[in-house]
């Protein structure tokens, strides 16, 4: 139990700093560049670490295809859209919206992945959490100086959570017969997804607007 709590603590601290980090980074580069550099560098460091430690396994074409495909969901959409939405939202609101990910995972897992139907308690939590999320974002957007653009930010952050849920459920439903070790799989996915984000940043002209 202590291990679980320790790992959750690390996740909360590292994940929670993303929103502040994006807010600061967006003052210098565009949203997809911010995501691409962050994810790509993280993936590169992880891959290099495995290679230096001698734990790197030979990758096949299927491994690259897997990393590029799921990188679209778990990096480009889940993180790139989050970064894009944070241009119009306070970091705290973005964090609260992405906190709805477990609710989406339960609902979409039931509707599309053949998982168990939500219990009455889970449905009650879903209704209460969704209502609170709606009221919070409505109040914030009403008081936000950007007005309508705040709703655009909410939309993209919600799409980011759906991207994470979709990618996670697809990976779960389509396990590979010969997967790479988890850390190498993660590093490769981050690297490919980061490169895809950088490509989108160039496509949208973010390299021309870098401060």
N, C-alpha and C positions, 0 to 999 in steps of 0.2 A: 504493500500500500504506500509506503514511503517513496518507493521508486516511481510509482504512478503519480503521486502528488508532486514529486520533484520534476518529473518530465512535463507535467501540466504547467507548473510554474514557469519553466523555461519557455514553453510554447506561448504562454500568456505574455511574458515579458518581451520576447522577440517579436511575436506577432503584433503586440500592441504598439510597438515603436514604428511599425510600418507607416501608420497614418501620419504621425508627426514627421517621419522621414520624407514621405512623399510631399507633404506640405512645404517643407524646406527646399526639397529638390526641384519642385515645380517653379520656384523662383528663378531657376538657372536654366533648366532644359524642359522640353515638352514632355507630356505624360508617357508616351510610348518609349521615348528615349530613357526616361527615368526608370521605367519598368525593365526595359531591355538591358540597360547597364547593370542594374541591381541583380536581376535573375541570371543574366549571362555570366557576370563575374562570379556569382555564387556557384553556378554550375561548373565553371572552369576551375575554380579553386578546389572544389570537391573532387573533380576528375583527376586533377594533378596530384592531390593528396593520395588518392588510391593508387595512382601510377607509381609514385615515389615509394609507397609502402609495399609495392609488389602485389597488390590485390586487384589490379586491373585485368579484366577478362577481355578477350577478343570480342569485338562487336560485329554483328552481322547487319546486312541490309535491313532485315526485319526489325532489328533493334532501333535503327535510325528512323525507320518509318513510324514505329511505335512512339518514339520520343517526339517526332515532329507533329504527329496527329494529336496526341494528348497534350502536347505543349500549347496547342491552340486553345484548348479548354482551360487547362490548369495554370497557364501563364498569360497568354495573350488576353483572354477574356477575364479570367479570375483576377489577374493583377493589373493588366493593362487598362481594362475598363474602370477598375477601382481608381487608378491614378488619374484617368481622364475625368471621372466624376468628381474627384477631389478638387478640381479647378473651381468648382462652383459650390462646394460644401465645406463646412467646418469639419475638422478631423474627428471630433467627437461624434457627430451625426453619422459620418461614414462608418465609424467603428460600431455604432449601435445597429445600423442597417445590416452590416455583415454579420452581426451577432445573430441574425435570423437564419443563418445557414443550417443549423441543426433542424429547425422547423421544416425548411425546404427539403432537407435530406429525407426526413421521415415521410413527408407527403409525396414527394416524387418517387421515392423508393417503393412506396405502396402502389402508386398509380402506374408506374412504368417499368419497375424492376422486379415485380413479383414478390416484394417483401411483405411482412405482416401488416395488417390493417392497424392504423393508430388506435390506441386505447382511448377510452373516454377522458381519462386524465390528460393524455397527450393532446386530444382535440381541444380540451378546455385551455390548456397552455397555449395552443396554436392561436385560438381566438383572442385570448388575453394579450399575448405577445404581439400579434398583428395589429390589434386595436391600439395598443400603446405605441407601437412603431408609427402607425398612421398619425396619431395625435401629435407625437413628438416632431415628426418631419413637417407636418402641416404648420405647426407653430413656428418652427425654425424658418421655414420657407417664407412664411408671412412676414417675418421680421427681418429677413435677409435683404441686404441692399441690392442683390442681383435679381431678386424677384423670380421671374419665370425660369431663369437659368438654374435656380436652385432645384427645380423639379427635374431639369435635365440631368443634374448631378445625381439626384435620387434614382432616376431611371438607370443610369450607367452603373451605379454601385449595386443596384438590385440585379442587373444583368451579370455583374461580376460574381455575385453569390450563386446565381443559376449556372454560370459557367463552371464553377468549382463543383457544384452538385452533379451536373451532367457528366463531367470528366471522371469524377469519383465513381459514379454508378456504372459508367461504361467500362472502366477498368475492372470493376468487381464482376461485371457480367461476362467479360471477355478475357479471362485469364490466359496467359501464354503458357505453352507446354514447356518451353525452356527459357524462363525469365533470367535476366541478369541479377546479380546481387542487389539488394534494395538500395544501397548507397550509390552504386554505379548507375542504376536505373534512374534514381532521383537526379544525380548530377547531369546525366545526359539529357534528361527531360528539361531541366532548368536551362542548360546551355542552348538547346535547340529552340526552346520557347523564347529565351532572351534574344536570340538572333532574329527570330520572327518578329518580335516587338521592334527591334532596331530597324528592320526592313520596313515595317509599317510607319515608323517615325520618319524615315527618309521619304517614303511614298507621300506622306502628308506634309512634307516640307519642314519638319521640326529642326532639321540640321541648319536651316537658314535662319531660325529664330532663336538659336542658342545664345544666351547672354554671356 
